[in-house]
């Protein structure tokens, strides 16, 4: 088994994205996150710290610049993600990579006195990984649902909803309002100043495109709902992440409006399909997504194990 190495530079990020794109193309029963998920994780990380020092890569010894797989291990809550080249799905080497990531996460858990560790983003019907993890003592915990919508039909414009206008976010000029909307929608308990600092940094990152960040906003600048869409030009699939509505402005159709605008922009960008995920017990979000044509296609398990 080749030992992984730490993340080095932008070239590694390109290789990580390439692996995800190939995995999604293969559609072989293993779930691969969208490149937008990776962008969101890395450039809008948890307040506790970033993930750049938590990435490990297995180089392909036969192809320069290509990876056999990569892993991301959250040191804060001891979760690990592993993604491998799709042709390795049933190869013992793939399970060795999962084993390495689990052992590394276990060491972190013991160092930090954590009681539980997690394996993330695994399809419930992935018999290979389900069997592997259950044999290792894992059990299913709170998971997510994955929904899909084709973009082949005409998508209506949603420019004005009552007092709200639906448009692209202006970026840094309205970062405080945008951060405030998400801060309230997701019920953050952190100091808002830290939250604002993180959002400002994200808007200055190379992955942020204000034209793909949709908001519903009043004339005085209050943001009621928001979403960001991400593009995969190879697979022609667009991702919604995140989606939210400020609690003071719920039940006004604002979440629906920003998502319709997001879908319209995805279609204009050449995407043929849109995807979104949420927790399996988030009935309100699932209802919203289904109301605009998304269909639940599979469930994504979180597997947990006592340390």
Residue frames as qw, qx, qy, qz and C-alpha x, y, z in Angstrom:
[[0.000, 0.888, 0.461, 0.000, 0.00, 0.00, 0.00],
 [0.383, 0.434, -0.024, 0.815, 1.37, 3.41, -1.00],
 [0.266, -0.533, -0.486, 0.640, 1.40, 5.85, 1.92],
 [0.194, 0.881, 0.358, 0.242, -0.52, 9.07, 1.21],
 [0.436, 0.040, -0.130, 0.890, 1.14, 12.46, 1.33],
 [0.010, 0.653, 0.422, -0.629, -0.19, 15.81, 2.58],
 [0.399, 0.847, 0.338, 0.099, -1.77, 18.37, 0.27],
 [0.576, -0.157, 0.123, 0.793, 0.80, 20.64, -1.39],
 [0.001, -0.327, 0.145, 0.934, -0.61, 23.19, -3.81],
 [0.557, 0.411, 0.037, -0.721, -3.18, 24.18, -6.44],
 [0.420, 0.314, -0.769, -0.366, -2.10, 21.32, -8.70],
 [0.007, -0.070, -0.961, 0.267, -3.34, 18.88, -6.07],
 [0.396, 0.390, 0.447, -0.701, -6.71, 20.62, -5.97],
 [0.517, 0.425, -0.417, -0.614, -7.00, 20.29, -9.75],
 [0.308, 0.164, -0.933, -0.091, -6.25, 16.55, -9.45],
 [0.165, 0.194, 0.812, -0.525, -8.79, 16.16, -6.63],
 [0.513, 0.436, 0.133, -0.727, -11.50, 17.81, -8.72],
 [0.452, 0.373, -0.673, -0.451, -10.58, 15.69, -11.73],
 [0.089, 0.015, -0.985, 0.150, -11.02, 12.51, -9.68],
 [0.332, 0.348, 0.600, -0.639, -14.47, 13.65, -8.51],
 [0.518, 0.470, -0.205, -0.685, -15.54, 14.44, -12.06],
 [0.368, 0.258, -0.859, -0.245, -14.39, 11.01, -13.28],
 [0.066, 0.103, 0.918, -0.378, -16.18, 9.35, -10.41],
 [0.453, 0.425, 0.359, -0.696, -19.45, 11.09, -11.19],
 [0.485, 0.429, -0.520, -0.557, -19.05, 10.15, -14.86],
 [0.170, 0.165, -0.971, -0.025, -18.61, 6.49, -13.94],
 [0.673, -0.182, 0.039, -0.716, -21.87, 6.32, -11.94],
 [0.538, 0.190, -0.821, -0.016, -20.75, 2.94, -10.60],
 [0.690, -0.490, -0.528, -0.063, -22.61, 2.84, -7.29],
 [0.526, -0.315, -0.323, 0.721, -20.13, 4.88, -5.24],
 [0.030, 0.953, 0.302, 0.010, -21.15, 8.45, -4.39],
 [0.537, 0.069, 0.009, 0.841, -18.81, 11.26, -5.41],
 [0.044, -0.760, -0.318, 0.565, -19.42, 14.78, -4.19],
 [0.453, 0.831, 0.213, 0.241, -19.77, 17.59, -6.73],
 [0.563, 0.233, -0.144, 0.780, -16.74, 19.83, -7.21],
 [0.193, -0.681, -0.062, -0.704, -18.87, 22.62, -5.76],
 [0.794, -0.578, -0.180, -0.042, -19.09, 20.71, -2.48],
 [0.789, -0.089, -0.111, 0.598, -15.30, 20.58, -2.33],
 [0.235, 0.504, 0.025, 0.831, -15.01, 24.28, -3.14],
 [0.472, -0.712, -0.140, -0.500, -17.51, 25.13, -0.40],
 [0.858, -0.445, -0.176, 0.184, -15.76, 22.96, 2.20],
 [0.721, 0.008, -0.058, 0.690, -12.30, 24.33, 1.47],
 [0.211, 0.345, 0.058, 0.913, -13.04, 28.00, 0.93],
 [0.470, -0.533, 0.015, -0.704, -15.89, 28.33, 3.44],
 [0.528, 0.027, -0.812, 0.245, -14.56, 26.08, 6.19],
 [0.553, -0.678, -0.482, 0.051, -15.85, 25.71, 9.77],
 [0.129, -0.931, 0.146, -0.309, -15.00, 28.53, 12.14],
 [0.806, -0.535, 0.225, 0.112, -12.82, 26.12, 14.12],
 [0.327, -0.557, 0.600, 0.472, -10.27, 26.01, 11.30],
 [0.607, 0.520, -0.335, -0.499, -9.70, 25.07, 7.69],
 [0.961, 0.025, 0.261, -0.085, -9.21, 21.69, 6.00],
 [0.528, 0.753, -0.391, -0.030, -6.06, 22.36, 3.98],
 [0.003, -0.555, 0.803, -0.219, -3.85, 20.51, 6.46],
 [0.646, -0.044, 0.661, -0.379, -6.34, 17.63, 6.68],
 [0.800, 0.505, -0.093, -0.310, -6.06, 16.46, 3.06],
 [0.487, -0.418, 0.737, 0.211, -4.07, 13.36, 2.13],
 [0.684, 0.566, -0.197, -0.415, -3.42, 12.12, -1.40],
 [0.765, -0.130, 0.595, 0.210, -2.36, 8.83, -2.97],
 [0.242, 0.653, -0.438, -0.569, -0.41, 9.55, -6.16],
 [0.935, 0.315, 0.139, -0.087, -0.76, 7.26, -9.15],
 [0.529, -0.542, 0.494, 0.429, 2.80, 5.96, -9.66],
 [0.556, 0.205, 0.662, 0.459, 2.11, 5.31, -13.34],
 [0.217, 0.737, 0.425, 0.478, 0.47, 8.61, -14.30],
 [0.327, -0.069, -0.241, 0.911, 2.08, 11.91, -13.30],
 [0.203, -0.087, 0.007, -0.975, -0.44, 14.37, -11.90],
 [0.668, -0.267, -0.459, -0.521, -3.18, 11.79, -11.38],
 [0.353, -0.380, 0.654, -0.550, -4.36, 10.45, -8.04],
 [0.311, -0.122, -0.940, -0.070, -5.40, 6.97, -7.03],
 [0.399, -0.694, -0.593, -0.082, -7.44, 8.56, -4.29],
 [0.122, 0.404, -0.323, 0.847, -7.64, 11.28, -1.67],
 [0.458, -0.548, -0.680, 0.167, -8.97, 11.67, 1.84],
 [0.076, -0.578, 0.136, -0.801, -10.14, 14.58, 3.94],
 [0.551, -0.351, -0.702, 0.285, -10.21, 14.13, 7.70],
 [0.237, -0.786, -0.055, -0.567, -11.97, 16.61, 9.97],
 [0.409, 0.149, -0.681, 0.589, -9.89, 16.94, 13.11],
 [0.293, -0.262, 0.288, -0.873, -12.64, 18.80, 14.96],
 [0.767, -0.073, 0.284, -0.570, -15.42, 16.21, 14.83],
 [0.337, -0.309, 0.883, 0.109, -13.42, 13.26, 13.49],
 [0.781, 0.468, 0.324, -0.257, -15.18, 12.56, 10.22],
 [0.291, -0.410, 0.654, 0.565, -13.41, 11.21, 7.17],
 [0.718, 0.599, 0.082, -0.345, -14.18, 11.28, 3.46],
 [0.443, -0.325, 0.713, 0.435, -12.35, 9.07, 0.96],
 [0.681, 0.632, 0.053, -0.366, -12.63, 9.26, -2.83],
 [0.556, -0.279, 0.694, 0.363, -10.92, 6.81, -5.16],
 [0.246, 0.303, -0.602, -0.697, -10.57, 6.42, -8.91],
 [0.784, 0.057, 0.113, -0.608, -13.79, 4.67, -10.02],
 [0.767, 0.297, -0.551, -0.138, -12.01, 1.69, -11.57],
 [0.225, 0.289, -0.810, 0.457, -10.69, 0.81, -8.10],
 [0.625, -0.363, 0.008, -0.691, -14.18, 0.36, -6.63],
 [0.956, -0.231, -0.026, -0.180, -13.81, -3.36, -5.87],
 [0.638, 0.466, -0.481, 0.380, -10.04, -3.35, -5.66],
 [0.718, -0.482, -0.385, 0.323, -8.54, -4.27, -2.24],
 [0.421, 0.130, -0.110, 0.891, -6.37, -1.15, -2.56],
 [0.236, -0.572, -0.223, -0.753, -9.48, 1.01, -2.19],
 [0.724, -0.606, -0.305, -0.127, -10.43, -0.59, 1.11],
 [0.704, -0.152, -0.236, 0.652, -6.85, -0.11, 2.28],
 [0.130, 0.390, 0.026, 0.911, -7.26, 3.61, 1.64],
 [0.547, -0.620, -0.238, -0.509, -10.42, 3.62, 3.73],
 [0.833, -0.380, -0.320, 0.244, -8.55, 1.68, 6.39],
 [0.508, 0.117, -0.175, 0.835, -5.72, 4.20, 6.44],
 [0.154, -0.509, -0.095, -0.841, -8.17, 7.12, 6.77],
 [0.719, -0.564, -0.313, -0.259, -10.04, 5.35, 9.56],
 [0.783, -0.237, -0.305, 0.488, -6.87, 4.63, 11.49],
 [0.298, 0.261, -0.083, 0.914, -5.70, 8.24, 11.12],
 [0.395, -0.559, -0.187, -0.704, -9.11, 9.50, 12.28],
 [0.806, -0.450, -0.384, 0.026, -9.02, 7.06, 15.21],
 [0.616, -0.041, -0.282, 0.734, -5.68, 8.45, 16.36],
 [0.020, -0.384, -0.019, -0.923, -7.09, 11.98, 16.24],
 [0.623, -0.542, -0.342, -0.450, -10.19, 10.91, 18.15],
 [0.795, -0.362, -0.380, 0.306, -8.11, 9.38, 20.93],
 [0.429, 0.130, -0.174, 0.877, -5.81, 12.40, 21.12],
 [0.176, -0.327, -0.052, -0.927, -8.80, 14.72, 21.47],
 [0.176, 0.090, 0.801, -0.565, -10.89, 12.53, 23.72],
 [0.554, 0.099, -0.261, -0.785, -13.70, 12.13, 21.18],
 [0.577, -0.039, 0.741, -0.342, -16.21, 9.35, 21.74],
 [0.722, 0.482, 0.486, -0.099, -17.41, 8.89, 18.16],
 [0.145, -0.402, 0.544, 0.722, -15.95, 8.95, 14.65],
 [0.622, 0.564, 0.336, -0.427, -17.75, 9.17, 11.31],
 [0.342, -0.005, 0.701, 0.626, -17.52, 8.02, 7.69],
 [0.282, 0.577, 0.232, -0.731, -19.39, 10.41, 5.43],
 [0.464, 0.557, -0.268, -0.635, -21.18, 10.78, 2.07],
 [0.093, -0.151, 0.967, 0.184, -21.80, 7.10, 1.36],
 [0.580, -0.051, -0.411, -0.701, -24.76, 5.87, -0.64],
 [0.678, -0.218, 0.516, -0.477, -27.07, 3.69, 1.39],
 [0.940, 0.253, 0.149, -0.174, -27.20, 1.18, -1.47],
 [0.375, 0.700, -0.604, 0.055, -23.41, 1.00, -1.91],
 [0.958, -0.253, -0.095, -0.099, -23.04, -2.64, -0.92],
 [0.726, 0.324, -0.361, 0.488, -19.23, -2.50, -1.10],
 [0.106, 0.450, -0.404, 0.790, -18.74, 0.29, 1.42],
 [0.690, -0.444, 0.032, -0.571, -21.77, -0.63, 3.52],
 [0.959, -0.119, -0.251, 0.055, -20.39, -4.12, 4.06],
 [0.581, 0.340, -0.386, 0.631, -16.87, -2.84, 4.71],
 [0.128, -0.498, 0.298, -0.804, -17.98, -0.29, 7.30],
 [0.807, -0.390, -0.032, -0.443, -20.40, -2.61, 9.09],
 [0.910, 0.007, -0.334, 0.246, -17.65, -5.23, 9.40],
 [0.389, 0.353, -0.367, 0.767, -15.54, -2.49, 10.98],
 [0.264, -0.414, -0.691, 0.530, -18.22, -1.85, 13.61],
 [0.098, 0.030, -0.054, -0.993, -19.96, 1.17, 12.10],
 [0.170, 0.554, 0.800, -0.155, -23.69, 1.80, 12.21],
 [0.135, 0.564, 0.426, 0.694, -25.94, 4.15, 10.26],
 [0.141, -0.447, -0.425, 0.775, -26.61, 7.53, 11.84],
 [0.311, 0.782, 0.278, -0.463, -28.49, 10.63, 10.66],
 [0.537, 0.078, 0.569, 0.617, -28.09, 10.73, 6.90],
 [0.170, 0.470, -0.121, -0.858, -29.00, 12.89, 3.93],
 [0.659, 0.518, 0.544, -0.033, -31.20, 12.71, 0.85],
 [0.232, -0.290, 0.493, 0.787, -29.94, 13.46, -2.64],
 [0.486, 0.663, 0.486, -0.297, -32.38, 15.07, -5.07],
 [0.337, -0.079, 0.578, 0.739, -32.11, 15.64, -8.82],
 [0.436, 0.717, 0.356, -0.412, -33.95, 17.81, -11.35],
 [0.559, 0.272, 0.500, 0.603, -33.55, 17.85, -15.13],
 [0.028, -0.595, -0.052, 0.802, -33.25, 21.30, -16.68],
 [0.259, 0.153, 0.730, 0.614, -34.68, 20.48, -20.11],
 [0.029, 0.765, 0.624, 0.154, -37.92, 22.41, -19.63],
 [0.121, 0.663, 0.018, 0.739, -38.38, 26.19, -19.56],
 [0.456, -0.387, -0.561, 0.572, -37.64, 27.71, -16.16],
 [0.016, -0.902, -0.348, -0.256, -39.64, 30.84, -15.23],
 [0.277, 0.438, -0.285, 0.806, -38.01, 34.10, -14.15],
 [0.488, -0.698, -0.503, 0.149, -38.53, 35.20, -10.55],
 [0.358, 0.450, -0.100, 0.812, -37.42, 38.80, -10.57],
 [0.220, -0.349, 0.283, -0.866, -39.82, 40.26, -8.00],
 [0.462, -0.386, -0.798, 0.025, -41.62, 38.56, -5.10],
 [0.351, -0.836, -0.394, 0.148, -43.64, 41.17, -3.19],
 [0.126, -0.974, 0.160, 0.099, -41.16, 43.68, -1.81],
 [0.634, -0.446, 0.535, 0.334, -38.22, 41.45, -2.75],
 [0.570, 0.701, -0.338, -0.263, -36.15, 41.52, -5.93],
 [0.916, -0.137, 0.338, 0.168, -34.39, 38.33, -7.02],
 [0.456, 0.844, -0.280, 0.046, -30.93, 38.92, -8.48],
 [0.786, 0.183, -0.385, 0.448, -27.26, 38.05, -8.25],
 [0.563, -0.728, -0.148, 0.362, -25.49, 39.04, -5.07],
 [0.269, 0.942, -0.144, 0.141, -23.29, 42.12, -5.43],
 [0.749, 0.218, -0.409, 0.473, -20.45, 40.42, -3.59],
 [0.469, -0.121, -0.458, 0.745, -18.42, 42.31, -1.00],
 [0.120, -0.302, -0.014, -0.946, -20.52, 45.51, -1.17],
 [0.684, -0.366, -0.046, -0.629, -23.34, 43.56, 0.51],
 [0.507, 0.159, -0.821, 0.208, -21.34, 40.94, 2.37],
 [0.133, -0.102, 0.664, -0.729, -22.77, 41.94, 5.76],
 [0.687, 0.089, 0.096, -0.715, -26.39, 41.48, 4.66],
 [0.762, 0.230, -0.559, -0.231, -25.54, 38.21, 2.92],
 [0.332, 0.189, -0.824, 0.418, -23.67, 36.87, 5.93],
 [0.347, -0.071, 0.491, -0.796, -26.48, 37.99, 8.27],
 [0.780, 0.094, -0.185, -0.590, -29.09, 36.10, 6.24],
 [0.736, 0.165, -0.657, 0.018, -27.11, 32.85, 6.38],
 [0.105, 0.238, -0.707, 0.658, -26.13, 33.38, 10.01],
 [0.522, -0.029, 0.364, -0.771, -29.83, 33.61, 10.94],
 [0.797, 0.167, -0.347, -0.465, -31.07, 30.92, 8.54],
 [0.737, 0.142, -0.647, 0.134, -28.69, 28.31, 9.95],
 [0.671, -0.710, -0.123, -0.176, -28.99, 29.43, 13.57],
 [0.638, 0.338, -0.438, 0.537, -25.29, 30.01, 14.19],
 [0.602, -0.756, -0.228, 0.119, -24.24, 30.48, 17.82],
 [0.657, 0.006, -0.016, 0.753, -20.87, 32.02, 16.92],
 [0.093, -0.668, -0.107, 0.730, -20.09, 35.70, 17.26],
 [0.592, 0.747, 0.297, -0.053, -21.38, 37.43, 14.14],
 [0.044, 0.888, -0.386, -0.247, -18.07, 39.27, 13.67],
 [0.409, -0.340, 0.816, 0.227, -16.29, 35.94, 13.16],
 [0.597, 0.454, 0.662, 0.001, -19.02, 34.76, 10.81],
 [0.359, 0.913, 0.052, -0.188, -18.73, 37.97, 8.78],
 [0.158, -0.728, 0.605, 0.282, -14.96, 37.64, 8.60],
 [0.525, -0.028, 0.831, 0.179, -15.29, 34.11, 7.24],
 [0.546, 0.665, 0.508, -0.033, -17.85, 35.15, 4.64],
 [0.168, 0.925, -0.203, -0.273, -15.73, 38.06, 3.51],
 [0.305, -0.503, 0.758, 0.281, -12.77, 35.75, 3.04],
 [0.578, 0.280, 0.762, 0.084, -14.95, 33.37, 1.02],
 [0.443, 0.847, 0.253, -0.150, -16.10, 36.17, -1.28],
 [0.051, 0.863, -0.441, -0.243, -12.46, 37.03, -1.94],
 [0.637, -0.229, 0.719, 0.160, -11.58, 33.42, -2.77],
 [0.071, 0.307, -0.679, -0.663, -10.92, 32.17, -6.33],
 [0.033, 0.260, 0.950, 0.168, -14.04, 29.97, -6.35],
 [0.154, 0.612, 0.546, -0.551, -16.61, 32.68, -5.58],
 [0.103, 0.227, 0.543, 0.802, -18.63, 33.99, -8.54],
 [0.216, 0.265, 0.438, -0.832, -21.20, 36.57, -7.52],
 [0.488, 0.158, -0.414, -0.752, -23.19, 35.86, -10.72],
 [0.586, -0.096, -0.789, -0.156, -23.89, 32.36, -9.38],
 [0.179, -0.221, -0.711, 0.643, -24.80, 33.60, -5.90],
 [0.208, -0.515, -0.525, -0.645, -28.51, 34.42, -5.92],
 [0.085, -0.217, -0.619, 0.750, -30.36, 36.51, -3.33],
 [0.111, -0.742, -0.555, -0.359, -33.82, 37.93, -2.75],
 [0.367, -0.147, -0.285, 0.873, -33.40, 41.44, -1.39],
 [0.016, 0.854, 0.487, -0.179, -35.57, 44.38, -0.29],
 [0.319, 0.854, 0.069, 0.404, -35.10, 47.97, -1.42],
 [0.306, -0.886, 0.286, -0.199, -33.29, 48.74, 1.85],
 [0.316, 0.608, -0.721, 0.100, -30.84, 45.88, 1.37],
 [0.620, -0.280, 0.645, -0.347, -32.24, 43.13, 3.62],
 [0.379, 0.259, -0.825, -0.329, -31.63, 39.65, 2.19],
 [0.771, -0.163, 0.225, -0.573, -34.47, 37.21, 2.73],
 [0.948, 0.019, 0.317, 0.010, -33.26, 34.07, 0.94],
 [0.078, 0.767, -0.580, -0.263, -30.11, 32.95, -0.81],
 [0.954, 0.039, 0.286, 0.085, -28.44, 30.17, -2.72],
 [0.018, -0.687, 0.602, 0.407, -25.18, 29.48, -4.52],
 [0.934, 0.306, 0.148, -0.107, -24.98, 27.29, -7.61],
 [0.337, -0.592, 0.652, 0.334, -21.85, 25.49, -8.78],
 [0.745, 0.543, -0.175, -0.345, -21.07, 24.23, -12.28],
 [0.623, -0.259, 0.692, 0.256, -19.48, 21.00, -13.51],
 [0.412, 0.612, -0.315, -0.597, -18.76, 21.66, -17.19],
 [0.093, 0.271, -0.929, -0.233, -17.80, 18.04, -17.92],
 [0.049, 0.281, 0.951, -0.121, -20.83, 16.26, -16.47],
 [0.183, -0.345, -0.348, -0.852, -23.09, 19.30, -17.07],
 [0.508, -0.583, -0.632, 0.045, -24.52, 19.04, -13.58],
 [0.006, -0.595, 0.195, -0.780, -25.12, 22.05, -11.36],
 [0.486, -0.309, -0.723, 0.381, -25.15, 21.93, -7.56],
 [0.299, -0.793, -0.093, -0.523, -27.10, 24.03, -5.06],
 [0.744, -0.396, -0.363, 0.398, -25.00, 24.63, -1.93],
 [0.055, 0.264, 0.831, -0.487, -26.02, 26.35, 0.28],
 [0.229, -0.505, -0.518, -0.651, -29.73, 27.21, 0.19],
 [0.273, -0.361, -0.683, 0.574, -31.44, 29.09, 3.00],
 [0.135, -0.713, -0.355, -0.589, -34.07, 31.61, 4.10],
 [0.025, 0.251, -0.488, 0.835, -33.83, 34.08, 6.97],
 [0.104, -0.378, -0.890, 0.231, -36.44, 32.99, 9.59],
 [0.141, 0.486, 0.304, -0.808, -38.06, 36.46, 9.53],
 [0.404, 0.438, -0.319, -0.737, -38.92, 36.01, 5.84],
 [0.136, -0.007, 0.982, 0.134, -40.04, 32.39, 5.61],
 [0.295, 0.520, 0.792, -0.125, -43.28, 31.26, 3.92],
 [0.242, 0.747, 0.012, -0.619, -43.08, 34.03, 1.31],
 [0.838, 0.504, 0.203, 0.055, -41.87, 31.89, -1.59],
 [0.049, 0.912, -0.387, -0.131, -38.39, 33.41, -1.44],
 [0.526, -0.369, 0.747, 0.169, -36.51, 30.10, -1.26],
 [0.680, 0.451, 0.572, 0.081, -38.42, 28.90, -4.31],
 [0.354, 0.930, 0.029, -0.093, -37.69, 32.16, -6.14],
 [0.122, -0.796, 0.562, 0.188, -33.91, 32.10, -5.65],
 [0.591, -0.132, 0.781, 0.156, -33.73, 28.43, -6.62],
 [0.633, 0.654, 0.415, 0.007, -35.69, 29.03, -9.82],
 [0.222, 0.942, -0.235, -0.095, -33.27, 31.81, -10.69],
 [0.398, -0.565, 0.708, 0.147, -30.38, 29.53, -9.83],
 [0.694, 0.206, 0.682, 0.106, -31.74, 26.83, -12.14],
 [0.508, 0.845, 0.157, -0.058, -32.20, 29.36, -14.92],
 [0.014, 0.876, -0.468, -0.117, -28.57, 30.44, -14.62],
 [0.572, -0.278, 0.762, 0.123, -27.40, 26.83, -14.55],
 [0.696, 0.498, 0.515, 0.051, -29.32, 26.13, -17.74],
 [0.327, 0.937, -0.103, -0.068, -27.85, 29.24, -19.38],
 [0.214, -0.737, 0.635, 0.092, -24.43, 27.91, -18.37],
 [0.528, 0.363, -0.715, -0.281, -25.01, 24.67, -20.26],
 [0.226, -0.147, 0.890, -0.369, -26.06, 22.45, -17.37],
 [0.500, -0.120, -0.663, -0.543, -28.64, 19.76, -18.11],
 [0.673, -0.447, -0.590, 0.004, -29.30, 18.68, -14.52],
 [0.143, -0.653, 0.360, -0.651, -29.36, 20.24, -11.05],
 [0.679, -0.221, -0.677, 0.178, -28.73, 18.46, -7.73],
 [0.256, -0.629, 0.305, -0.668, -29.22, 19.33, -4.08],
 [0.591, -0.147, -0.765, 0.210, -28.85, 17.45, -0.78],
 [0.348, -0.574, 0.243, -0.701, -30.22, 17.97, 2.70],
 [0.160, -0.185, 0.881, -0.405, -30.64, 16.06, 5.93],
 [0.238, -0.225, -0.892, -0.313, -33.20, 13.27, 5.68],
 [0.184, -0.589, -0.715, 0.329, -35.26, 14.76, 8.53],
 [0.021, -0.325, 0.003, 0.945, -35.40, 18.29, 7.03],
 [0.341, 0.537, 0.771, 0.011, -39.00, 18.02, 5.86],
 [0.182, 0.862, 0.160, -0.446, -39.33, 21.72, 4.99],
 [0.039, -0.607, 0.572, 0.551, -36.33, 21.71, 2.67],
 [0.273, 0.067, 0.919, 0.276, -37.40, 18.45, 0.98],
 [0.308, 0.700, 0.611, -0.205, -40.88, 19.89, 0.44],
 [0.121, 0.826, -0.142, -0.532, -39.39, 23.02, -1.15],
 [0.122, -0.416, 0.759, 0.486, -37.14, 21.07, -3.48],
 [0.288, 0.282, 0.904, 0.139, -39.89, 18.70, -4.57],
 [0.274, 0.765, 0.424, -0.400, -42.24, 21.64, -5.22],
 [0.248, 0.797, -0.293, -0.467, -39.92, 22.91, -7.96],
 [0.822, 0.447, -0.267, -0.232, -39.42, 19.55, -9.61],
 [0.073, 0.539, -0.824, 0.159, -36.58, 17.86, -7.72],
 [0.917, -0.137, -0.249, -0.282, -36.95, 14.13, -7.14],
 [0.537, -0.603, 0.580, -0.109, -35.31, 12.07, -4.42],
 [0.756, 0.435, -0.462, -0.158, -33.01, 9.56, -6.14],
 [0.762, -0.005, -0.583, 0.280, -30.94, 8.12, -3.30],
 [0.556, -0.824, -0.006, -0.110, -30.02, 8.43, 0.33],
 [0.471, 0.579, -0.500, 0.439, -26.57, 9.23, 1.64],
 [0.793, -0.514, -0.321, 0.062, -25.58, 7.54, 4.85],
 [0.018, -0.749, 0.518, -0.414, -23.44, 8.83, 7.67],
 [0.864, -0.139, -0.475, 0.089, -21.79, 5.90, 9.42],
 [0.238, -0.777, 0.384, -0.438, -20.69, 6.29, 13.02],
 [0.815, -0.015, -0.538, 0.214, -18.53, 4.20, 15.33],
 [0.570, -0.818, 0.053, -0.054, -17.75, 4.45, 19.03],
 [0.385, 0.684, -0.548, 0.288, -14.09, 5.07, 19.72]]
